[in-house]
Amino acid sequence: MVVERSGRESRVINSVGGRVYGIVRVNEPLPLIGHIAFGIIDRGTNLLQVRPYSACHLSCIFCSVDAGPNTRTRISDFIVDVDYMLEWAWYVVSHKISKKIHILIDGVGEPL
């Protein structure tokens, strides 16, 4: 795998098939609410889904999101800055009515 960095975006040459795709590092000033692939997903309950990244290291034949090294449709993956994610998580929790909030850390692919 070869990584070329330029600002926020990196080009990664995958070792499986030599496919080139981008890794977008998400940080300020992008909001972390409103995107299903990364950030914080609030469905109006006391459970917040926190997705720090959308990458996957597997290529499961049953994958519903076509993630992994052998993907045929993905052109980029998203990685959110940890401190920025925590800042937004506290922001969302502070605006919830319930004081017992559960946070589920998940990902689009296999969340290592």
Residue, then its C-alpha position, 0 to 999 in steps of 0.5 A: m500500500v502506498v499513501e500520498r498525502s496532500g492537505r486533508e486528502s490522501r491517495v491510497i494505492n490499495s495492495v489488492g488490485g492496485r485500485v486508487y481511492g481517496i481517504v478524506r480526513v474530516n475535521e473543522p469546519l465540516p459539521l458531523i451531523g447529517h451524513i450517514a457515512f460518517g459523524i453522528i447519527d441522531r435518530g431521536t432516541n437516547l442512542l447516538q450512533v458515532r461513526p468515526y470512519s467508513a473504511c473496511h479491511l474485509s471484502c465480504i461477499f454479502c456486504s450490503v455497502d460494498a466496502g473493503p479492498n475489492t469494492r467496485t463502487r466506492i471511490s473514497d473513505f472518510i476518517v474523522d479527527v478524534d478530538y473533533m468527533l468528541e467535541w461534536a458528541w458532547y455538543v449533541v449530548s448537551h442538547k438531548i432532553s434525556k440525561k441517560i444517553h447511550i453512544l454506539i461506536d460503529g462503522v460502515g465496514e468492520p469497526l476495528 
